[in-house]
Amino acid sequence: MKFVPFMKVLFAAFLSLLMMISPGGFPRVPHAKDFELVWSDEFDGDSVDETKWEGHYCNNTEAVIRRGSYWHTDMATVEDGKLHIRTAYYPEGYNGNGKPGWYTCALHTNGRYRQQYGYFEVRCILPKGSGLWAAFWMLCGGMGNVGNGGTDGAEIDIFEAPFYTARHNRKVSSNIHYDGYGEDLRSTNVCEPYLLLNDPYEEFNTYGLEWNEDGYIFYVNGVETGRSNFGGASQVPEYMILSVEVGGADAVPGESWSGSILTTDDMPTDFIIDYVRAYQYKN
């Protein structure tokens, strides 16, 4: 009865060994000869490039409630060639706006760039802190349509990182959702790959998605970690999202899948992104 769990651990260790062949600093694009780079942000400037990114349901003029925190685009800055999405507590609200609480941010390329099929990758260090999670994901308006599976749009979570309170696991989660966010929502967890040989909260790693008409293939550091065609692969252009979320509701932190409630001992903490890149199939 203990054979199967042992084999899972052994397989996870094997994947981690493979990842060391292509560590986070030297990513390997899967079968690179088939792809060409068509869009990227290397964050070489001194501020967020507004021709490539805008706030995901938030802006720089007001704080918008998102689960257990507020989102405000001022929490995203560019420093030393890296994008930093900060999570911090403001007892009097951000800039004294009278809304005390946790503040963080999400950015997307909607209205700036969308793509159908290809390979998408981020290189990043995950933010430290219980009760929050960073993510790199894709979305489109068709995700809200019901009745056609995921072919007219899906939420594709290239990675989510809600496991800080069990950080010894050093794993992330890749998921697919379609048919809206109501009672018709359909979801699956594709994989939860382990990064046993490094610490994603301290070291850079790459997280990637290969997407074509047949389905989705997920990668960590260039190594395949899972694949799925759940609901049928999305057949429409989608945009990319970088986000940090705090578990809870109404801007009050609470218990969630990301573990215990956020505390000031964890703050401030940064989601650090070295680059985001999108490749298209050459043929």
C-alpha positions, 0 to 999 in steps of 0.5 A: 500500500505504501509503494505508490506514494514512494514512487511519487516521491521518487518520480518527483526527485527524478524530475528535480534532477532533470531540472538541474540540467536546465537550471532557472538561470539557463532555461531551455525552451522545449524543442526550441527549433520549432519556436520563434520569440514574438513578444517579451518584456525583459524589464530593462527600463525604470518603470512598468512598460504601459505599452505592454502591461496594465492593471488587472482590474486595478489602476494607480488612482484607487485601491480595488478589493481583491480577496483579502487585500487591495490591488493597486498598480503602484505596488508594481515597480521595475528595479535593477532589470526586474519587475517587483510586485510588492505585498505590504501592509499600510495601517492608514491605507496606501498614501493615507487613503483611509483603507487600512490593509494589505496591498498588492497588485496584478498586471495583464497584457489584455488590450496590449497583446494576445496570442493563440498557441505557442510557448509562454514563459516567466522567470521569477522568484516567488514571494514569501509569506503565508496566506498569499500566492503568486501566479502566471496565468492566461485568460480571455473573455470567452472563459465566461461562456458556458456550453462549449467546454474550454474551446472558446476560452479557458483560464490556464494557470501556468503556475500558482504558488499557494504552498509557502506554509508547507514550503519544504514541499517546494512545489507549485500548482498548474490548473485549468478552468472553463465555463465561467466562475459560477455554478457551471465552472469546471476545473482540473489540477493538472500537476503539482511539480516539486522543486526539490533541489532548489528553493523557489522563494529564494532562487529564480526558476522558469515556468512555461506553457506550450499550447496548441490545438491538441492541448496544454503542456506545462514545464518547469525549467524546461522540463515537462511536468504535466499535460492536459486537454481538459475541456478541449484546448482553447482555440482563441487568443488569450492574454497573460497575467502576473498576480499576487493574491491574499486569501480572505474576503472584503480586504480582510485576510482569512484562511484559504488554500494558501494556508494561514492568515497573513501576518506583518512578520511576512511583510513586505515581500516581493514577487520578482520577475526577471522576464516574460516571453511569448514564442510562436510556432514557426510553422 
